[in-house]
Amino acid sequence: ERPADQPQQPPLEYDPVLCQKSTCKAVLNPLCMVDFRTKIWQCPFCQQRNPFPPHYAAIAEDNRPPELYPQFTTIEYTLKKATTLPPIFLFVVDTCISGDELKALKESLTTALSLLPADAFVGLITFGRMVEVHELNVKGIARSYVFKPVFESHSNHKLFVLPNDDQVIPGRKLFC
Ligand SMILES: [Zn+2]
């Protein structure tokens, strides 16, 4: 539930607009550079220039869709295409917190996990000084991929990017 003091996002009865580069598929968001005259948006992740779909024909500097407003920190779409995938939940956790906070967070996460549908896919990424992508499908063993965050500068934004495979260090456990 969204706190009452945050702007309410109008319901979006359409699918998210995706970057057309097949290896990217990033979703249109407020960090994208938009040329309202040519109706082209540039992906901040791969720099691909993408045309807007036909139903964005009326887009203009003073007539932006909700997904281009930075005050809507969460955007919810009602998908038009049927999906065959079960729901996916990705938890991204900042671990630079006190021991008490970490304990409370661990309890909240455990509660959240107990409320998810049985067929849901769950992912966990934790980040502090290092970033860890946790493997959750191995019973009894806590395994994760640890790597140093790498930052690349694109226009005015700093973007976090995943390093190449050879820069990933397997294994150290955190939650156990
Ligand atoms: Zn892209």
Residues whose N, C-alpha, C, O or C-beta is under 5 A from the ligand:
A	BS01	ZN	C19 K21 C24 K25 A26 C43 F45 C46 Q47 Q48
